Amino acid sequence: MKKLIIAIDGPSGVGKSTLSKILSHELGYINLDTGAMYRCVALAALRKGVKANDHVALRQLCDEIVIDFARNKGDEQVLLNGENVSPEIRSPEISLLTAAVAACPDVRQAMVARQRQLAAGGGVVLEGRDIGTVVFPHADVKFFLKASAEIRGQRRFLELQANGVAVDLARTVAEVEARDAADTSRTTSPLRQADDAVVIDTTGLEISQVLERMFSVVANYRRSCEKNLSD
């Protein structure tokens, strides 16, 4: 059976990471969190004192760092130069910095090249903001997830609280809205819905309900491919 390239796009806090992890696990596919790659660049820039507007230094930084994904006892880890930075890259500070760093054309060029290399053989679920429009415009299956900024801010607030981070709900919602504005207005690869993407509004849905819809779409695509082969 053909190994698919599945793209999941959408704004921050819409549930992409959770859904792509479960979907990839159930399909036996690789889960590639492209947003985490940009967060790693932002973290590396912060640690080295590289400014988000210093595009030359950011490009050099991309050439120096190594970003990998690993599973440890069922938990997915994001590795920056061999270090597990999964919790650190989810901090509010890194979230805001990531939007600025990801707007750098050289950073996006470097990360997109790496993403295409990792997913070229199929059998992968990629999640981010420009997968179905820029990274893999010809992906086999495309999803675009959405939810209100208020709901996404509440989800983010609860997630940070659960991780022991002191946060304010109103500020968290405002940060989500600021990230949306940065992602949709940037010149290079802005966040937008692919014309052929399946749109799912997760606002009032449980994870299981969204997954049921996604699995149904994937199954229908496979059936269509099998029918075309048999005709």
C-alpha positions in Angstrom: 0.0 0.0 0.0 1.3 3.4 -0.9 2.7 5.4 2.0 1.0 8.7 2.1 2.1 12.3 2.8 -0.5 13.8 5.2 -0.4 17.5 5.8 -2.0 19.1 8.9 -2.1 22.9 9.0 -3.7 25.5 11.3 -3.0 28.2 13.8 -1.4 27.9 17.2 -3.3 26.0 19.8 -5.8 24.3 17.4 -4.7 20.8 18.4 -2.3 19.9 15.5 0.5 18.4 17.7 -1.8 16.1 19.6 -3.8 15.0 16.6 -0.7 14.4 14.4 0.9 12.3 17.1 -2.1 10.0 17.4 -2.8 9.9 13.7 0.8 9.0 12.8 1.0 6.4 15.6 -2.2 4.6 14.5 -1.1 4.6 10.9 2.5 3.5 11.7 3.8 6.7 10.2 6.5 9.2 11.2 5.3 12.3 13.0 7.0 15.5 11.9 6.2 18.6 14.0 7.5 21.3 11.7 6.5 24.0 14.1 8.9 22.5 16.6 11.7 22.9 14.1 11.2 26.6 14.0 10.9 26.7 17.8 14.3 25.0 18.0 15.8 27.7 15.8 14.2 30.4 18.1 15.6 28.6 21.2 19.1 28.3 19.6 18.9 32.0 18.6 17.9 33.0 22.2 20.7 31.0 23.7 23.3 32.5 21.3 22.0 36.0 21.6 21.0 36.2 17.9 18.4 38.8 17.1 15.3 37.8 15.1 16.0 40.6 12.6 19.6 39.4 12.0 18.9 37.2 9.0 22.5 36.5 8.2 23.2 35.2 11.7 19.9 33.2 11.6 20.9 31.5 8.4 24.3 30.6 9.8 22.6 29.2 12.9 20.4 27.0 10.8 23.5 25.5 9.1 25.1 24.8 12.5 22.2 23.2 14.5 20.9 19.6 14.2 17.2 19.0 14.8 15.9 15.5 15.3 12.8 13.7 16.5 12.8 10.6 18.8 10.5 8.5 20.8 11.3 7.5 24.4 8.9 5.1 26.0 6.0 6.4 23.9 6.8 10.0 24.5 7.9 12.0 21.4 10.9 14.2 21.9 12.3 17.1 20.0 16.1 17.1 20.1 18.3 20.2 19.5 21.9 19.1 19.0 21.1 15.9 20.9 19.4 17.6 23.8 15.7 17.0 24.6 14.2 20.5 24.5 10.5 19.5 24.2 9.3 21.4 27.3 11.5 24.4 26.8 10.4 25.2 23.2 6.8 25.5 24.4 7.3 28.4 26.7 5.5 31.7 26.0 8.8 33.5 25.4 9.8 31.0 22.7 6.3 31.0 21.2 6.4 34.7 20.5 10.1 34.6 19.3 9.3 31.8 17.0 6.8 33.9 15.0 9.6 36.5 14.3 12.3 33.9 13.6 10.0 32.0 11.2 9.3 35.1 9.2 13.0 35.1 8.1 13.0 33.8 4.5 16.4 32.1 5.0 15.2 30.2 8.0 12.1 29.0 6.2 14.2 27.9 3.2 16.5 25.9 5.4 13.7 24.3 7.4 11.5 23.5 4.3 14.5 21.8 2.6 15.0 19.7 5.7 11.3 18.8 6.0 11.1 17.7 2.4 14.2 15.6 2.9 12.7 13.9 5.9 9.3 13.2 4.3 10.3 12.5 0.7 9.5 8.8 0.9 6.0 9.2 2.3 4.6 7.4 5.4 4.7 10.7 7.3 2.3 13.1 9.0 3.5 16.7 8.9 2.0 19.5 10.9 2.6 23.2 10.7 1.3 26.3 9.1 2.4 26.0 5.5 2.7 22.2 4.8 -0.2 22.0 2.3 0.6 25.3 0.6 4.4 25.5 0.5 6.3 22.4 1.9 4.1 19.7 0.2 1.5 21.4 -2.0 0.9 18.0 -3.6 0.4 16.1 -0.3 -1.9 13.2 -0.7 -4.2 14.3 2.1 -4.5 17.8 3.5 -6.3 19.0 6.7 -6.7 22.5 7.9 -7.8 22.8 11.6 -9.3 25.9 13.1 -10.8 27.1 16.4 -11.6 30.5 18.0 -8.7 32.4 19.5 -10.5 32.3 22.9 -10.7 28.5 22.9 -7.2 28.1 21.7 -6.0 30.5 24.4 -7.8 28.6 27.1 -6.3 25.3 25.8 -2.8 26.9 25.9 -3.4 28.3 29.3 -4.4 24.9 30.8 -1.4 23.2 29.1 1.1 25.7 30.5 -0.6 25.5 34.0 -0.3 21.7 33.9 3.4 22.1 33.2 3.9 24.3 36.2 4.2 27.6 34.3 2.7 30.7 36.0 0.4 32.3 33.3 -2.5 34.7 33.0 -5.5 33.6 30.9 -6.1 37.0 29.3 -2.5 37.4 28.4 -2.3 33.9 26.9 -5.3 34.6 24.7 -3.7 37.9 23.6 -0.4 36.0 22.8 -2.4 33.6 20.6 -4.0 36.5 18.8 -0.6 38.1 18.3 0.9 34.9 16.9 -2.1 34.6 14.5 -1.4 38.1 13.3 2.3 37.4 12.8 1.7 34.1 11.0 -1.0 35.4 8.6 0.7 38.7 7.7 4.3 37.6 7.1 5.6 37.9 3.6 7.2 34.5 3.4 4.9 31.5 3.5 2.0 33.0 5.5 -0.5 30.8 7.3 -3.4 30.1 4.9 -5.8 27.3 4.0 -5.0 25.2 1.0 -7.8 25.2 -1.5 -8.0 21.4 -1.5 -7.7 21.0 2.3 -10.4 19.3 4.4 -11.3 21.9 7.0 -12.2 20.8 10.5 -13.4 23.3 13.2 -12.2 21.8 16.5 -13.9 24.4 18.7 -16.6 22.2 20.1 -15.2 18.8 19.4 -13.3 16.2 21.5 -10.0 14.8 20.2 -11.7 11.5 19.5 -14.3 13.2 17.3 -11.7 15.0 15.2 -9.6 11.9 14.8 -12.7 9.9 13.6 -13.2 12.5 10.9 -9.5 12.4 9.9 -9.3 8.6 9.8 -12.4 8.6 7.6 -10.8 11.1 5.1 -7.6 9.0 4.9 -9.6 5.8 4.4 -11.7 7.4 1.7 -8.5 8.6 -0.1 -7.1 5.1 0.1 -10.2 3.5 -1.3 -10.2 6.0 -4.1 -6.6 5.2 -5.0 -7.4 1.4 -4.9 -10.4 2.0 -7.2 -8.3 4.0 -9.7 -5.7 1.2 -9.8 -8.3 -1.5 -10.4 -10.1 0.5 -13.2 
